[in-house]
Amino acid sequence: MKKTDKQNEKNAGKVKAKSSAADELRELFIDELKDIIYAERALVKALPKMAKNATEPKLIAAIEEHVKVTEGQVARLDQIFEILGESNRGKKCDAMEGLIKEGESIVEETEAGPVRDAGIISASQKIEHYEIASYGTLAAFAKTLGEDEVASLLEATLAEEKEADALLTDSAYNSINFEAAEQDQK
């Protein structure tokens, strides 16, 4: 095997970074913050649509409450950008766009009632898990960078996301999934 063949084989699958790519943890941290603020702003718009298409009163109330919590999270992110002396201009979050689109598809592909409600919970939990992963990572980055005040704010949001996930799990397991399953037996 020629030397260039070995080099090509070794480099296969490696991605060449863009010229604007982050080369320091702080740059990556700011980039990820811009990603999550975009995601949260998109959720503020998407969640009311989910609430309008849900039928179970507790689920509707939980989603409506989470809109308010999400608005508070956006304000907290604005505060973080201010502390860091950075612009709060978001960067398109492809992951959140996809998760929201998946939620919209679930609504379109299910009849109103317990099955749709179960689908809304499923889509919402996928979003919550994405947010939990994002805020956990961001809090770790902030701690590593010595941004303790920012880390504390991110951990507050992380706790809210975990609480929302637990509420959704409780809603699903305590009634909605069982009602949806009963429809299968009819």
Disulfide bonds with the S-S distance in Angstrom:
none
